[in-house]
């Protein structure tokens, strides 16, 4: 008499599984003889045992219980057609049956193998990769009747054991005492099957007349190329093998049951698909982790930008930063210095991404501290230059516009390779404040000229990074050449806030709201005519 379970999935799909070996465990993880994909099912939910030719199901202290024909049981003898459930609707249902004759490894084994493969496919979203690979090795042992099975993965020029198990359960990876050079040779030659005998004591290859031998079957596990439906396929070059499915038994090599070779080839392909799915999933998780880290970095970077800019009194300011990526290499700040002065900075670190953002954050910290350390413009630029050179060895640099303004309207500034700031008079007249030295972090010996001018009430200072100057439309025209100066002349009488907002809106309209190719930072300072 042979007992079996018909497994009915929540979608109505039916598969048949033999009750082998006994006791037969049912639960959520791959360590069970019957793993079921449902998070409500306990890790070890139930088991079926045989006593005196009868079969009993036992609840293993599961959370939701075991039900036979609708009644909850702790232990219950099973009769043909009994329906086993797990305490909640819309889950798996098992139907017990007993048939005359044992299940053979041949046709019966293939039936069980198909069921196992279907369960393995269904569980890939719920179980770990190792659980599914373990199921595949167990299925290979079932269909071949071999005693031991190993799944080895290629690591450079070597093989490492990923799954090791015998028919009775898991094995230590060291139980595989086979010369890996033979297995690697099989991979390189890409034989469909490798059959050989070896001495398990470690003595190497021996003749058939030697003592106890093990017969071996080994199949290459190929790499799968994932893409669209028309692109997915098996890569056939020898160097594209991912590993080996290895099976062995005591005794001399013998013929496999009919159809088993094709089934083993299918198993090797299944292992390839599982490994490729795991690789894609790991890549997805890595991308998600990187994106989350970038979001955190962006929030931290935004927290370093000024929370509020002066809106009353003799100095008023409006500014913004729009990054081309999750994090920016630009920054700006406006800080008071004593009772009658302010300092302002706009900087742009070369490059993009996390490296530029980290360097920008370090520079921002230095400029944030400058008002409190009472460093003058003349002292600040060489110090920042040395800081950058010490850490980047000239591989990254920063353009900086740094200025100080007092309540009498005296503006002192230094421009280190930055786009010229623009002085906007209420009449619409524009004046460039050009660079007075190289970018910071390029040269050990450099001089930055400190310039000065007298602002009049109503004058505004527009400072920006090259992301604004180089913003272009679909025709390849640059905003700087087409729109910047005409807009500043037209809106010269606006407040600094209105001028800033008009400038940002004009850039978005000019580029058709396309993502910027570079970070865009804009800061507008105004020496107020009406001092509150």
Buried (B, 14 or more C-beta within 10 A) or exposed (E): EBBBBBBBBEEEEEBBBBBBEEEBBBBBBBBBBBBBBBEBBBBBBBBBBBEEEEBBBBBBEBEBBBBBEEEEBEEBEBEEEBBBBBBEEEBBBBBBBBEEEEBEBBEBBBBBBBBBBBBBBBBBEBBEBBBBBBBBBBBBBBBBBBBBBBBBBBEEEEBEBBBBBBBEEEBEEEBBEBEBEBBBEBBEEEEEBBEBBBBBEEEEEBEEEEEEBBBBBBBBBBBBEEEEEEEEEEEEEEEBBBBBBBBBBEEEBEEBBEBBBEBBBBBBBBBBBBBBBBBEEEEEEEEEEEEEEBEEBBEEBEEBBBEEBBBEEBBBBBBBBBBBBBBBBBBBBBBEBEEEBBBBBBBBBBBBBBBBBBBBBBBBEBBBEBBEEEBEBEEBBBEBBEBBBEEBEEEBBBBBBBBBBBBEBEBBBBBBBBBBBBBBBBEBEBEEBEBBBBBBBBBEEBEBEBBEBEBEEBBBBBBBBBBBBBBBBEEEEBBBEBBBBEBBBEBBBBBBBEBBBBBBEBBBEBBEEEEBEBBBBBBBBBBBEEEE
